[in-house]
Structures are given as C-alpha cells and as structure tokens.
Amino acid sequence: MDIKGYKSNRIRISRRELIRYLESLGYTFERQSKTKHEIYKHKATNRCIPVSITKGRDVSPGIVSAILKETGTTRMDLIKFLHRL
C-alpha cells in the first residue's frame, strides 16, 4: 500500500522525522551516549530507543523497522504520521 510515495515495506525517513515520531509516542530525549547516538526514553514504559546522530543522511529501512518493532507500532502508523506532517 502506498501513501504519497511511501512503500509499506521500505521506509526511509530523515532523522528529524524519526525523532518527531518518537516524541509523538511519548519518548523524550534522555541523554547522548559516548558514541554517536542519542537515547530517547518513554516515561511510562521505561523503554530506551537509541537514535544515531547522522546529519544529512536518512535512517535506513532496517533501522526504521527495528525501532518500530521496539516501540510496538506498525509501518502504517508511521506512514500516517508522516502524511500529517
């Protein structure tokens, strides 16, 4: 299924869009790790999601899928969120 050019099985989004999506789910910036990652934490579930600091590059589809699995959301939820932006 396509919504404005997003194929449901391969999603490439910018780091900024990913962070906005995580924040819409209730994740907040916790800290920056010693490496090139920012840690976002959900207050209710105490789950932490690392987001790579890659300026100017999109987040790869595999990383997007792993983050969606960790947050318990689907690709369609992300596509609908991106469509609203």
N, C-alpha and C positions, 0 to 999 in steps of 0.2 A: 504494500500500500504506500502510495506517495502523498505527501502533503507539501506542496511548494518545493519540490526538488529533493526532499529528504527521503531516501530509500529506507524502509523499515529495518533492513538487515545490516546496513553500513552507515553509521552516522559519524561524520567528522564535524566537530564544533570547536570554536575557539575556547581558550582557557577562561576568558571572561564570561562567556555564555555558560560554561560548566559551573563556575563559581556562583553565578546568579541563580542557576537551577538548584544548587545545593542550599543556598540561602533561602530560597522559596520553600524548601522542605524542612527548614528549621535548623540547618547547620550554621555554625558561626566559626569565624577564624579563631583558632586556639593558639597556635604558635608556628614558628618556622623551624623546621628540623635543621640539623647540622649540614645536611646535604641540600640539594635544590628542590625541596618540597615544602609546601605549606600544609598544615594539618587543620582540617575542619572537623569540629565535634558537634554532635547532636546532644543537646542537654537532656532530653527525656530518655534516650536510649544509651547514652554514653559511647556511641559508636564514633570512631575516628576514620576519616577519609583523607588520605594523602593526595595532594594535587601538585603535579610537577610544575616548577616555575620555568616555563618555556615561552619567552616573549617572542611574538611574531610567528609562532607555529601553532597549527591546530592540534588538538588532542586526538590521538589515533583511535580508530574504531574499537580496537581491542581493549584499550584503557576505558573508553566510554562504557563498553559492555560490562567490564569488571566493576566499575563504580555503580552502574545501575543495579547490578546484582547485589552489591553490598548495601545499597540503600533500600532495596526491596521494591523498586519501581520498574516500569517497563519502558521500552523504546518509544512506544506510542505516547506515554506520559511526557517524555522529554520532547518529542516532536510537537505535541500540542502546546507545551510551554514555549518552545521556540517560535511557533506560529503566532503566539500572542505578542511576542516582542516586536 
